[in-house]
Amino acid sequence: GAESRVSPNAVHGAVSNSITVPPGANRSVTIIFAWHFTTRYMTGQPIGNYYATHLHKDAASAASGLATRLPQVVKTIQGWHEAFFGATSLPVWLQDVIVNSMSQWRSAFMTADGRWRQWEAYDCVDLDSVHNDYQRQMPYALFFPAFVKNVMTSGWAKLQGGNGMITESLSGGCMGSTGKLDSGGGRVMGDVSTVFVIETLQLYEWTADHAFLDELKETAFRAVEWFGGLGTAGTPLPHRQCCTYDIIDFANYDHTSFNSFLYLAAMRAGERLGAHLNNASFAAECKAKADQALPYLNETLWNHTAEYFRAWQDAKLGAPPWVMADTLYGQVIANTLGLNGGASAAAPAWLVPKRMVGKHLEKEALYNPSPYGLTVVTTTGAPP
């Protein structure tokens, strides 16, 4: 039997149910806990909860809705686990990346008006920083691309600066006072506007969503205009910009290999966007910028003697023997998306000659190991 007593003023509660289990038999009892918060506040501003506005009118509705769908929900969860843990052809590391990347969803929410948003991390209240979002977006782009598009169209594109630069995040606060939702904020970075263009291409090609591309094409054009123009300060590469590895203060140096590889990948992405949009002049501009950047990268950041890419280079400070792990992040993206410089995805997609990639990785493996994985930069004991 079941008993129900509800007190509107109670500060605690209990739920129970009873069944009879015959000897040697099995029985299951389902108890559903539900809640319903009609609104959500951010820095004093009511932003609401989507489910409270569009899905369920109260906690009882949420509970009954789940009860009706429960068998299908359980079957879906089992299917999700089977797709990764039951598929023995997937390496363990890939299983781990996909499943644990999805666990980030615990920090996401959808506002009453349908904006999908996510905190940068549990220790940072920035909302949807472009560079961090992209690092975890692969499972999102594969299984729930509408959420990624939501952030791009209703957030980053709308907050694009007058000069074309994409704002780092939809609201700041990690290093200061928390901003209001979609108020924008952040720094001048080498892995934000570039990543926005890369992600525009990726989401279009993976979903064939022509309306999405049409909505973002002008934003992408202007972003390329910024990081290929003002962002270089008249040089062939990104100039004095920080990146997700902000603790290293890369903005104090003229050029960094990390930002430069992302720049090359973004220009190739722009070239392919131009092909999709039948915009030959834009595609040619991106190709010309990439062609100009490559020899300059090799001249200023490649150590020809020890054969690796230096972490940074500066006209006044020179180029110290720092080896940076993740230098080739842009190369990883190029391989993933087949950014070979052509009008369609194809492999190989080397931004620099394959031999240089191999030699650099050898130096990372030699100089950056630690008991906890690769150190971000090696400033002592590095090659000359």
Helices and strands as residue ranges (DSSP letters): E 41-42, E 45-46, H 50-54, H 59-85, H 92-102, G 103-107, E 108-110, E 116-121, E 124-127, H 130-135, H 138-143, H 145-151, I 152-156, H 193-207, H 210-227, G 230-232, G 246-248, G 250-252, E 255-256, H 257-276, H 280-300, E 302-303, E 308-309, E 312-313, E 323-324, H 329-337, H 354-367, E 369-370, E 373-374, E 377-378
